[in-house]
Amino acid sequence: MLKLARRGPVQYLESEEFLKDPSILHGFCTRIGGVSGGPFASLNVSPREGDPPEQVRENWQRLASAFGIHCEQFFVVNQVHGERFLAVEDAFSCRALEDRQVDAIVTDRPGVAIGIKTADCAPVLLFDRRNRAIAAVHAGWRGTALGIAGKAVRVMAEKFRTRPEDLSAVIGPSIGPCCYEVDEPVFEAVSGLGDTSRVLRPGKREGRWMFDLPLANRIQLEAAGMQPGRIFTSGLCTCCRADLFYSHRRDGAKTGRHLNFILLLQGK
């Protein structure tokens, strides 16, 4: 279960499952708590859509201050709706690697806040308690059709000897099946995952379907060997909740991005 919380001006969601372990810090940020204006109001973390860079920098500073870490500890990448992973194993520079075109990050390094930016796509955070490793996954329909959530479990096994039964996963706020109407190309791509009856239902228009993005990623994690009781979802639709979230589907290209992150704390 996820619940709303606040640190200073920043409002975010946190997982009760992850809160059981004091060695990690995490957050699924809302749009509340920043300085951006207009369609980017207010805690936008991406300048790519037209928000002035100085306002985005201030939002990052606010996030860092709220969570008690340095801004340089945040590690984000240029997401491209694919299935490539980046393992953070050595010294890093958040800003220098923003042009890396990947959609998931894994690490076992303390002090690195790996993050995914979203505005309808599903953010998936994973934590291996036994081997002290984490992952942050960006799962839109393309990444989901490519099986990126299930691949995260396999990558963690290869990199950190993670066992699926030791993992906890939280799927953060994303567009829900109430609002996510997709067309035939999406239907065909998702159909490659197998049985679609659980995640696709007929839409109101001919040749359209309503897609349950969070459930599709849950199914992938279960198929990869995770225990169903260790997979949690927010139950919140970014498209429905304009008061809390940005939404590309609702607002178009000119909208902000939330940060969703997880970090292994030093010395914990």
Phi, psi and omega in degrees: 000142176250146179226150178287140178218170181218137170233111186058229180279350188273122176256134185210172174252146177228152183266129177296330177296312181291330180292345178293339183247113182287358183273359178234155174235139182207166175189141170252098189287147170268189177273004188263130171123005183249195184243356182292156181237180177060222182293348182262003182299127359229336184257055180283135182248011181232128177271354189294336185266000174120357177290133180306131184305326182294327177288321178296318178300319178295323177297319176298320178297319178297319178297313181300314180297318182298320184264004174071032178231173177274147180302326182293346180282342178287132181237111179232163183226174176273106184280138188229014178062042177243213181225014182282145179246151173236125176263123178269105186239340184236188177302144186222164171226115183307310185291325183292335185256009181297339181274000176294125185265086180220168181235008176206148181230138175231150177197157168238015180274122173296150174087001180252113181271089181285133188223152178236136178260133184221157171207043176145324178296161182272125171270129180240120177250135180235147182220125176258103183295321186293313185258005176055062179223154184221162176215149174230124189235134176259113186237091167274192182292325180293311178298322178296317178298332178274358177075035188294326180294315177296324179296327179301319179297318181291321178296318179295326176295318181291318186278321191234008183061030178294136172260136182306325182289347178267357184270145164244145180225142175233125177260113187280186181303135178208176174296138185259173180293348175291332188236346189269085176272128183237162183257188186297318178302320177293316178304314182293320180295315181290330180299337178295346179281347182119221183300118182261357186297335181278335188243350180231132173227156182302138176274185181282341181250153178298136179073022179230149179225154174262124189252129177265089184296313179300318181295321179301321179285325174301314180301320178297317180295320177296318180296333178280359175109000179289150177285129181306326181285357178250014178243127186233145178234160185278328185074011181248135179261123181294330181286324180288322191259075179295339179289335184247331193226152166282155178208118176294321180296320183281318191250352182085190186294333184271076177211171185272186178226140175269158170258135174233122189217162174214145186216136170274124183282148179292136172070017180258000000 
